[in-house]
């Protein structure tokens, strides 16, 4: 690919893109060319209980090339953008390609991260209950400055903002205004964001989820069933609630697959919107 030949062999490479856009394959091609380590920048691929469902690299792919920050967190483990940034910092002194769909990870790396104090467990539990029972009240409880700068349709982002305000008495926006210097300014990196055509991506999503079921996603969900807790961050793996609902006898498998594909398309739409708003300075690659 002509694009790859134009990419620096020395600078850190950052590849962002919506789910199912082919970013992992591109990252592995660059890593193989340069002898780089592939560093995960996806918030769901960190969990060890989901490989197939989160489209983590296969065991064979991980054996062929060095990979980092994949599948190393337990289903009930704590993991945040701060955890990721501290872990990712250890790969800035060697050839690496960072790849994923979690835009906040890339923003933390290239723009800096506010040092927000940890949220106590009791506040997290209160937030879980409110999010499940009255999400509108959670949105209404945000401070105006934070509400104006986050995606209010994203439950995870709203909950995080609500927790910070509840735990510290200061809005997340206020904390973010005190952001530390970035570990990797954009000028020192090769940045690429994939911008797939919607119809092309939707077709890939449908094919991929059907393939996931054939390749073991349902078995992963069955193994998860005795431990299932929808409040855990690991339970937010796209398609997990639908497959669990099928295993619990609440919906048929075709309905679960259709619902999971729809959820994936909606997630990809949110990602594309976010990338357009926040990554205008990145090199865009139109697909197909």
Residue frames as qw, qx, qy, qz and C-alpha x, y, z in Angstrom:
[[0.000, 0.888, 0.459, 0.000, 0.00, 0.00, 0.00],
 [0.387, 0.594, -0.035, 0.705, 1.37, 3.41, -0.99],
 [0.428, -0.823, -0.012, -0.373, 0.17, 4.83, 2.31],
 [0.868, -0.456, 0.032, 0.194, 2.47, 2.55, 4.30],
 [0.733, 0.235, 0.035, 0.638, 5.54, 3.48, 2.27],
 [0.092, 0.720, 0.013, 0.688, 4.93, 7.13, 3.20],
 [0.653, -0.733, -0.088, -0.168, 4.79, 6.45, 6.94],
 [0.006, 0.774, -0.576, 0.263, 7.88, 7.18, 9.01],
 [0.815, 0.011, -0.568, 0.114, 9.88, 4.20, 10.19],
 [0.363, 0.152, -0.563, 0.727, 11.01, 6.08, 13.32],
 [0.305, -0.249, 0.212, -0.895, 8.11, 8.12, 14.69],
 [0.281, 0.189, 0.861, -0.379, 5.39, 6.50, 16.82],
 [0.237, -0.159, -0.638, -0.715, 2.39, 5.62, 14.67],
 [0.326, 0.216, 0.637, -0.664, -1.16, 6.18, 15.92],
 [0.216, -0.132, -0.747, -0.614, -4.06, 4.55, 14.04],
 [0.345, 0.227, 0.595, -0.690, -7.64, 5.31, 15.02],
 [0.337, -0.006, -0.637, -0.693, -10.84, 4.22, 13.35],
 [0.726, -0.156, 0.158, -0.650, -14.33, 2.88, 13.95],
 [0.634, -0.160, 0.747, -0.122, -14.94, -0.75, 14.75],
 [0.760, 0.322, 0.560, 0.073, -14.57, -3.20, 11.82],
 [0.368, 0.894, -0.098, -0.236, -12.72, -0.67, 9.64],
 [0.897, 0.338, -0.111, 0.264, -9.56, -2.78, 9.28],
 [0.052, -0.914, 0.329, -0.230, -7.26, -0.73, 11.49],
 [0.742, -0.487, 0.461, 0.020, -5.72, -3.74, 13.25],
 [0.869, 0.295, 0.283, 0.277, -4.65, -5.31, 9.95],
 [0.366, 0.857, -0.093, 0.352, -3.04, -2.02, 8.91],
 [0.402, -0.816, 0.382, -0.166, -1.25, -1.76, 12.26],
 [0.864, -0.231, 0.429, 0.129, 0.13, -5.28, 11.94],
 [0.745, 0.565, 0.132, 0.328, 1.39, -4.57, 8.42],
 [0.100, 0.900, -0.249, 0.343, 3.27, -1.51, 9.67],
 [0.642, -0.633, 0.419, -0.109, 4.58, -3.40, 12.70],
 [0.922, 0.072, 0.315, 0.213, 5.87, -6.23, 10.50],
 [0.559, 0.752, -0.020, 0.349, 7.59, -3.74, 8.19],
 [0.056, 0.820, -0.319, 0.473, 9.39, -1.88, 10.98],
 [0.561, -0.008, -0.722, 0.406, 9.76, -4.40, 13.79],
 [0.258, -0.399, 0.222, -0.852, 7.32, -2.49, 15.98],
 [0.001, 0.237, 0.897, -0.373, 5.18, -3.62, 18.88],
 [0.268, -0.482, -0.525, -0.649, 1.41, -3.30, 18.36],
 [0.053, -0.089, -0.632, 0.768, -0.06, -1.45, 21.37],
 [0.097, -0.588, -0.783, -0.179, -3.80, -1.70, 22.02],
 [0.052, 0.025, 0.183, -0.981, -5.78, 1.55, 22.30],
 [0.516, -0.314, -0.533, -0.593, -9.22, 0.00, 22.63],
 [0.371, -0.404, 0.492, -0.676, -11.02, 0.05, 25.98],
 [0.896, -0.074, 0.142, -0.415, -12.75, -3.30, 25.47],
 [0.835, 0.358, -0.411, 0.071, -9.89, -5.34, 24.02],
 [0.002, -0.584, 0.664, -0.467, -8.08, -5.10, 27.37],
 [0.723, -0.267, 0.402, -0.494, -10.43, -7.68, 28.93],
 [0.070, -0.339, 0.931, 0.114, -9.24, -11.27, 29.04],
 [0.482, 0.241, 0.791, -0.289, -12.74, -12.80, 28.98],
 [0.616, 0.705, 0.258, -0.240, -13.50, -11.47, 25.48],
 [0.369, -0.337, 0.581, 0.642, -11.25, -12.24, 22.55],
 [0.250, 0.349, 0.765, 0.480, -13.57, -13.13, 19.68],
 [0.022, 0.822, 0.567, -0.044, -16.36, -10.72, 20.63],
 [0.136, -0.895, 0.022, 0.425, -14.06, -7.69, 20.84],
 [0.729, 0.667, -0.036, 0.147, -12.11, -8.65, 17.68],
 [0.431, -0.761, 0.448, 0.183, -8.83, -8.88, 19.56],
 [0.393, 0.571, -0.689, -0.209, -5.92, -10.19, 17.52],
 [0.958, -0.077, -0.226, -0.162, -5.95, -13.96, 17.36],
 [0.758, -0.548, 0.312, 0.168, -3.49, -16.08, 19.31],
 [0.797, 0.245, 0.291, 0.469, -1.64, -16.75, 16.05],
 [0.272, 0.843, 0.063, 0.459, -1.40, -13.03, 15.28],
 [0.437, -0.864, 0.212, -0.132, -0.12, -12.29, 18.77],
 [0.850, -0.282, 0.337, 0.290, 2.49, -15.03, 18.36],
 [0.693, 0.492, 0.244, 0.468, 3.63, -13.68, 14.99],
 [0.222, 0.630, -0.072, 0.741, 4.19, -10.10, 16.17],
 [0.264, -0.162, -0.624, 0.717, 4.73, -8.49, 19.58],
 [0.285, -0.655, -0.422, -0.558, 1.45, -7.17, 21.00],
 [0.233, -0.028, -0.601, 0.764, 0.83, -5.26, 24.24],
 [0.274, 0.095, 0.370, -0.883, -2.12, -4.29, 26.46],
 [0.625, -0.026, -0.505, -0.595, -4.47, -6.92, 25.01],
 [0.817, -0.235, -0.480, -0.218, -6.54, -9.20, 27.23],
 [0.452, 0.201, -0.640, 0.588, -4.59, -8.48, 30.40],
 [0.291, -0.212, 0.374, -0.855, -7.45, -7.21, 32.61],
 [0.028, 0.225, 0.962, -0.155, -9.91, -9.51, 34.40],
 [0.098, -0.581, -0.672, -0.449, -13.65, -9.20, 33.86],
 [0.372, -0.857, -0.357, 0.010, -14.07, -7.26, 37.10],
 [0.616, -0.179, -0.055, 0.765, -10.78, -5.40, 36.94],
 [0.021, 0.897, 0.153, -0.415, -10.46, -1.63, 37.10],
 [0.538, 0.076, 0.419, 0.728, -9.23, 0.01, 33.88],
 [0.134, 0.898, 0.273, -0.318, -9.53, 3.62, 32.81],
 [0.533, 0.803, -0.046, 0.262, -7.95, 6.10, 30.45],
 [0.238, -0.854, 0.437, -0.154, -5.49, 6.91, 33.22],
 [0.816, -0.244, 0.518, 0.076, -4.51, 3.25, 33.56],
 [0.801, 0.494, 0.250, 0.227, -4.03, 3.04, 29.80],
 [0.254, 0.927, -0.187, 0.205, -1.94, 6.22, 29.59],
 [0.449, -0.715, 0.533, -0.054, 0.42, 5.05, 32.31],
 [0.835, -0.020, 0.533, 0.137, 0.80, 1.66, 30.64],
 [0.669, 0.695, 0.180, 0.194, 1.19, 3.13, 27.15],
 [0.056, -0.951, 0.305, 0.011, 3.95, 5.46, 28.35],
 [0.661, -0.443, 0.582, 0.165, 6.20, 2.43, 28.67],
 [0.734, 0.314, 0.522, 0.300, 6.11, 1.91, 24.90],
 [0.269, 0.959, 0.041, -0.075, 7.15, 5.41, 23.84],
 [0.232, -0.770, 0.547, 0.230, 10.85, 4.57, 24.05],
 [0.429, -0.112, 0.841, 0.310, 10.69, 1.83, 21.42],
 [0.230, 0.047, -0.581, -0.779, 9.23, 1.42, 17.91],
 [0.225, 0.330, 0.837, -0.375, 5.47, 1.07, 18.38],
 [0.229, -0.243, -0.501, -0.798, 2.17, 1.41, 16.56],
 [0.213, 0.196, 0.673, -0.681, -0.80, 2.31, 18.75],
 [0.273, -0.137, -0.671, -0.676, -4.14, 1.17, 17.34],
 [0.017, -0.372, -0.854, 0.363, -7.72, 1.26, 18.55],
 [0.071, -0.593, -0.562, -0.573, -11.11, 2.83, 18.53],
 [0.407, -0.750, -0.435, 0.288, -11.11, 4.59, 21.90],
 [0.325, 0.769, 0.063, 0.547, -10.58, 8.22, 21.00],
 [0.437, -0.880, 0.085, -0.165, -10.08, 9.35, 24.59],
 [0.856, -0.298, 0.183, 0.381, -6.95, 7.21, 24.83],
 [0.603, 0.394, 0.201, 0.664, -5.40, 8.99, 21.87],
 [0.056, -0.880, -0.088, -0.463, -6.47, 12.40, 23.17],
 [0.680, -0.725, 0.090, 0.069, -4.89, 11.66, 26.55],
 [0.820, -0.080, 0.223, 0.521, -1.67, 10.62, 24.86],
 [0.471, 0.391, 0.271, 0.743, -1.42, 13.58, 22.47],
 [0.105, -0.736, -0.153, -0.651, -3.20, 16.36, 24.38],
 [0.043, 0.293, -0.651, 0.699, -2.63, 15.41, 28.03],
 [0.531, -0.438, -0.711, -0.147, -4.82, 14.01, 30.80],
 [0.345, -0.655, 0.194, -0.644, -6.33, 15.70, 33.82],
 [0.311, 0.115, -0.867, 0.372, -5.31, 14.03, 37.08],
 [0.611, -0.426, -0.137, -0.653, -8.78, 13.36, 38.49],
 [0.296, -0.356, 0.784, -0.413, -8.82, 11.67, 41.93],
 [0.187, -0.092, -0.965, -0.158, -10.09, 8.07, 42.04],
 [0.574, -0.322, -0.166, -0.734, -13.84, 7.65, 42.51],
 [0.334, -0.243, 0.799, -0.437, -14.76, 5.77, 45.73],
 [0.073, -0.109, -0.969, -0.210, -16.47, 2.41, 45.32],
 [0.123, 0.527, 0.721, -0.432, -19.63, 3.61, 47.05],
 [0.263, 0.595, -0.066, -0.756, -19.99, 6.51, 44.58],
 [0.176, 0.232, -0.808, -0.513, -19.47, 4.10, 41.67],
 [0.008, 0.293, 0.953, -0.075, -22.18, 1.82, 43.06],
 [0.200, 0.615, 0.425, -0.634, -24.56, 4.76, 43.47],
 [0.241, 0.510, -0.392, -0.727, -23.87, 5.81, 39.90],
 [0.067, 0.018, -0.951, -0.303, -24.51, 2.29, 38.61],
 [0.110, 0.488, 0.815, -0.294, -27.92, 2.27, 40.29],
 [0.216, 0.667, 0.149, -0.697, -28.84, 5.72, 39.00],
 [0.148, 0.378, -0.645, -0.647, -27.71, 4.95, 35.46],
 [0.054, -0.152, -0.969, -0.185, -29.82, 1.79, 35.40],
 [0.002, 0.567, 0.770, -0.293, -32.86, 3.37, 37.04],
 [0.145, 0.924, 0.297, -0.194, -33.01, 7.00, 35.95],
 [0.640, 0.097, 0.233, 0.725, -30.43, 7.95, 33.33],
 [0.105, 0.784, 0.281, 0.543, -32.24, 11.23, 32.63],
 [0.497, -0.866, -0.054, -0.008, -31.69, 12.26, 36.24],
 [0.756, -0.290, 0.187, 0.556, -28.01, 11.45, 35.89],
 [0.428, 0.457, 0.300, 0.720, -27.76, 13.72, 32.86],
 [0.176, -0.872, -0.234, -0.393, -29.69, 16.46, 34.65],
 [0.676, -0.711, -0.038, 0.188, -27.33, 16.22, 37.62],
 [0.718, 0.137, 0.080, 0.678, -24.24, 17.21, 35.64],
 [0.169, -0.670, -0.056, 0.720, -22.74, 20.66, 35.97],
 [0.536, 0.790, 0.162, -0.249, -23.48, 22.86, 32.92],
 [0.089, 0.785, -0.541, -0.288, -19.86, 23.25, 31.82],
 [0.321, -0.230, 0.910, 0.127, -19.28, 19.50, 31.66],
 [0.576, 0.468, 0.641, -0.197, -22.66, 18.79, 30.10],
 [0.422, 0.833, -0.054, -0.355, -21.81, 21.18, 27.29],
 [0.152, 0.707, -0.655, -0.221, -18.60, 19.36, 26.34],
 [0.280, -0.161, 0.946, 0.013, -19.43, 15.64, 26.55],
 [0.395, -0.083, -0.712, -0.575, -21.68, 13.35, 24.48],
 [0.474, -0.146, 0.488, -0.718, -24.85, 13.17, 26.60],
 [0.878, 0.132, -0.186, -0.421, -26.01, 10.13, 24.60],
 [0.610, 0.315, -0.696, 0.212, -23.01, 8.13, 25.77],
 [0.739, -0.616, -0.189, -0.195, -23.94, 6.51, 29.11],
 [0.823, -0.153, -0.208, 0.506, -20.34, 5.71, 30.04],
 [0.324, 0.359, -0.070, 0.873, -19.21, 9.31, 29.54],
 [0.404, -0.647, -0.132, -0.633, -22.21, 10.69, 31.44],
 [0.838, -0.487, -0.244, 0.038, -21.65, 8.30, 34.33],
 [0.691, 0.040, -0.195, 0.695, -17.97, 9.19, 34.53],
 [0.065, 0.483, -0.016, 0.873, -18.80, 12.91, 34.68],
 [0.616, -0.617, -0.199, -0.448, -21.51, 12.35, 37.28],
 [0.863, -0.312, -0.284, 0.280, -19.17, 10.28, 39.46],
 [0.511, 0.196, -0.174, 0.819, -16.42, 12.89, 39.37],
 [0.201, -0.559, -0.041, -0.803, -18.81, 15.67, 40.33],
 [0.773, -0.528, -0.240, -0.257, -20.32, 13.57, 43.12],
 [0.862, -0.205, -0.245, 0.394, -16.95, 12.44, 44.50],
 [0.535, 0.026, -0.094, 0.839, -14.99, 15.69, 44.26],
 [0.015, -0.793, -0.388, 0.469, -17.57, 18.48, 44.20],
 [0.038, 0.620, -0.351, -0.701, -15.96, 19.75, 40.99],
 [0.802, 0.501, 0.120, -0.302, -17.12, 19.13, 37.46],
 [0.840, 0.036, 0.374, 0.390, -15.10, 16.98, 35.10],
 [0.452, 0.794, 0.140, 0.383, -14.76, 19.98, 32.81],
 [0.260, -0.930, 0.227, -0.125, -13.05, 21.90, 35.62],
 [0.769, -0.402, 0.445, 0.224, -10.61, 19.05, 36.20],
 [0.761, 0.373, 0.364, 0.386, -9.90, 18.78, 32.47],
 [0.195, 0.960, -0.014, 0.200, -9.07, 22.47, 32.33],
 [0.375, -0.794, 0.478, -0.003, -6.03, 21.62, 34.47],
 [0.969, 0.245, 0.008, 0.033, -4.66, 19.08, 32.00],
 [0.594, -0.560, 0.414, 0.403, -1.03, 17.98, 32.22],
 [0.226, 0.650, -0.529, -0.496, 1.39, 18.25, 29.29],
 [0.938, 0.233, -0.053, -0.253, 0.97, 15.45, 26.71],
 [0.728, -0.372, 0.523, 0.241, 3.37, 12.53, 26.65],
 [0.491, 0.096, 0.642, 0.581, 3.36, 12.49, 22.84],
 [0.254, 0.610, 0.052, -0.749, 2.46, 15.77, 21.10],
 [0.769, 0.536, 0.323, -0.133, 0.87, 15.29, 17.69],
 [0.344, 0.862, -0.346, -0.139, 3.84, 16.89, 15.95],
 [0.175, -0.557, 0.812, 0.007, 6.06, 13.99, 17.08],
 [0.558, 0.082, 0.817, -0.121, 3.80, 11.22, 15.80],
 [0.185, -0.008, -0.715, -0.674, 2.40, 9.79, 12.58],
 [0.390, 0.238, 0.630, -0.627, -1.38, 9.99, 13.02],
 [0.232, -0.018, -0.744, -0.626, -3.94, 8.27, 10.87],
 [0.473, 0.193, 0.598, -0.618, -7.72, 8.02, 11.25],
 [0.101, 0.161, 0.883, 0.429, -9.70, 5.66, 9.02],
 [0.389, 0.310, 0.196, -0.845, -12.87, 7.17, 7.55],
 [0.198, 0.139, 0.928, 0.283, -14.94, 4.38, 6.00],
 [0.385, -0.134, -0.382, -0.829, -17.99, 4.93, 3.83],
 [0.549, -0.162, 0.492, -0.656, -21.09, 4.09, 5.89],
 [0.899, 0.179, -0.073, -0.392, -22.61, 1.44, 3.63],
 [0.629, 0.434, -0.627, 0.151, -19.26, -0.31, 3.23],
 [0.017, -0.348, 0.741, -0.574, -18.69, -0.37, 6.98],
 [0.705, -0.077, 0.309, -0.634, -22.24, -1.52, 7.80],
 [0.894, 0.249, -0.308, -0.211, -21.82, -4.49, 5.46],
 [0.446, 0.408, -0.709, 0.363, -18.49, -5.38, 7.10],
 [0.335, -0.298, 0.583, -0.678, -20.08, -5.15, 10.55],
 [0.864, 0.029, 0.080, -0.497, -22.86, -7.58, 9.58],
 [0.825, 0.325, -0.461, 0.025, -20.42, -10.06, 8.07],
 [0.236, 0.451, -0.697, 0.505, -18.02, -9.78, 10.98],
 [0.515, -0.280, 0.511, -0.629, -20.58, -10.39, 13.71],
 [0.939, 0.118, -0.077, -0.313, -21.93, -13.45, 11.90],
 [0.684, 0.415, -0.551, 0.239, -18.35, -14.69, 11.64],
 [0.119, -0.479, 0.622, -0.608, -17.77, -13.99, 15.33],
 [0.807, -0.156, 0.272, -0.501, -20.65, -16.28, 16.26],
 [0.933, 0.272, -0.233, -0.048, -19.22, -19.02, 14.07],
 [0.535, 0.497, -0.527, 0.435, -15.74, -18.53, 15.53],
 [0.541, -0.172, -0.697, 0.439, -16.70, -18.77, 19.19],
 [0.119, -0.355, 0.173, -0.911, -18.37, -15.57, 20.43],
 [0.732, -0.390, -0.240, -0.505, -21.37, -17.54, 21.68],
 [0.828, -0.156, -0.463, 0.275, -19.08, -19.89, 23.58],
 [0.288, 0.229, -0.352, 0.861, -17.34, -16.89, 25.14],
 [0.431, -0.387, 0.006, -0.815, -20.72, -15.58, 26.26],
 [0.850, -0.290, -0.393, -0.195, -21.68, -19.00, 27.64],
 [0.666, -0.011, -0.481, 0.570, -18.48, -19.06, 29.70],
 [0.051, 0.268, -0.221, 0.936, -19.33, -15.58, 30.95],
 [0.506, -0.485, -0.467, -0.539, -22.92, -16.40, 31.87],
 [0.668, -0.474, -0.524, 0.235, -22.22, -17.59, 35.49],
 [0.449, -0.292, -0.197, 0.821, -20.30, -14.35, 36.16],
 [0.164, 0.559, 0.426, 0.692, -22.52, -11.96, 34.21],
 [0.206, -0.668, -0.396, 0.595, -22.87, -8.54, 35.77],
 [0.398, 0.727, 0.378, 0.413, -24.14, -5.89, 33.36],
 [0.215, -0.974, -0.016, 0.071, -22.76, -3.12, 35.60],
 [0.680, -0.406, 0.334, 0.511, -19.14, -4.13, 34.94],
 [0.191, 0.734, -0.334, -0.559, -17.19, -2.19, 32.30],
 [0.150, -0.232, 0.898, 0.342, -16.25, -5.51, 30.66],
 [0.382, 0.450, 0.794, -0.146, -19.98, -6.18, 30.12],
 [0.313, 0.763, 0.045, -0.564, -20.07, -3.26, 27.69],
 [0.257, -0.196, 0.785, 0.528, -18.45, -5.36, 24.98],
 [0.528, 0.287, -0.173, -0.781, -20.66, -4.76, 21.96],
 [0.669, 0.097, -0.644, -0.358, -22.88, -7.79, 21.45],
 [0.172, 0.104, -0.882, 0.427, -22.37, -9.24, 24.91],
 [0.412, 0.103, 0.500, -0.755, -25.79, -8.24, 26.34],
 [0.712, 0.266, -0.240, -0.604, -27.55, -9.62, 23.27],
 [0.574, 0.218, -0.788, -0.033, -25.76, -12.98, 23.35],
 [0.015, -0.050, 0.806, -0.589, -26.33, -13.26, 27.09],
 [0.572, 0.149, 0.215, -0.777, -30.04, -12.54, 26.55],
 [0.728, 0.233, -0.519, -0.382, -30.15, -15.39, 24.04],
 [0.410, 0.163, -0.859, 0.257, -28.42, -17.79, 26.44],
 [0.194, 0.042, 0.648, -0.735, -30.89, -16.80, 29.14],
 [0.152, 0.395, 0.898, 0.122, -33.71, -17.82, 26.82],
 [0.136, 0.644, 0.333, -0.675, -35.10, -14.30, 26.36],
 [0.504, 0.685, -0.173, -0.497, -34.49, -13.99, 22.60],
 [0.943, 0.239, 0.203, 0.110, -33.58, -16.29, 19.72],
 [0.628, -0.290, 0.318, 0.648, -30.12, -16.40, 18.21],
 [0.375, 0.505, 0.434, 0.645, -31.12, -14.66, 14.94],
 [0.179, -0.927, -0.252, -0.212, -32.67, -11.84, 16.97],
 [0.617, -0.683, 0.095, 0.381, -29.55, -11.60, 19.14],
 [0.602, 0.023, 0.383, 0.700, -27.28, -11.40, 16.09],
 [0.180, 0.715, 0.407, 0.539, -29.47, -8.74, 14.46],
 [0.361, -0.919, -0.153, -0.030, -29.62, -6.67, 17.67],
 [0.664, -0.505, 0.198, 0.514, -25.86, -6.95, 18.21],
 [0.507, 0.289, 0.406, 0.703, -25.16, -5.90, 14.62],
 [0.027, -0.863, -0.324, -0.386, -27.44, -2.88, 15.09],
 [0.538, -0.818, -0.015, 0.200, -25.69, -1.96, 18.35],
 [0.675, -0.193, 0.301, 0.646, -22.34, -2.21, 16.57],
 [0.331, 0.575, 0.396, 0.635, -23.48, 0.07, 13.73],
 [0.242, -0.928, -0.209, -0.193, -24.70, 2.64, 16.24],
 [0.663, -0.617, 0.126, 0.405, -21.40, 2.45, 18.11],
 [0.601, 0.119, 0.369, 0.699, -19.47, 2.92, 14.87],
 [0.115, 0.802, 0.344, 0.474, -21.60, 5.97, 14.06],
 [0.439, -0.895, -0.044, 0.067, -20.75, 7.52, 17.44],
 [0.706, -0.331, 0.268, 0.566, -17.07, 6.79, 16.83],
 [0.468, 0.436, 0.391, 0.661, -17.11, 8.42, 13.39],
 [0.105, -0.917, -0.244, -0.298, -18.84, 11.50, 14.77],
 [0.602, -0.755, 0.080, 0.248, -16.31, 11.77, 17.60],
 [0.694, -0.094, 0.333, 0.632, -13.32, 11.30, 15.29],
 [0.316, 0.670, 0.348, 0.574, -14.57, 14.00, 12.91],
 [0.266, -0.935, -0.132, -0.195, -14.98, 16.45, 15.78],
 [0.602, -0.752, 0.231, 0.136, -11.75, 15.69, 17.65],
 [0.701, -0.223, 0.493, 0.465, -9.28, 14.42, 15.03],
 [0.495, 0.853, 0.128, -0.104, -9.51, 17.03, 12.30],
 [0.013, 0.861, -0.488, -0.143, -5.74, 17.40, 12.43],
 [0.639, -0.218, 0.727, 0.126, -5.06, 13.71, 11.81],
 [0.186, 0.296, -0.697, -0.626, -4.41, 12.32, 8.34],
 [0.733, 0.178, 0.396, -0.523, -7.67, 10.81, 7.12],
 [0.041, -0.171, 0.900, 0.399, -7.87, 7.65, 5.02],
 [0.669, 0.175, 0.032, -0.722, -11.13, 7.32, 3.13],
 [0.174, -0.078, 0.977, 0.092, -12.42, 3.73, 2.74],
 [0.873, -0.031, 0.382, 0.301, -13.08, 1.77, 0.65]]
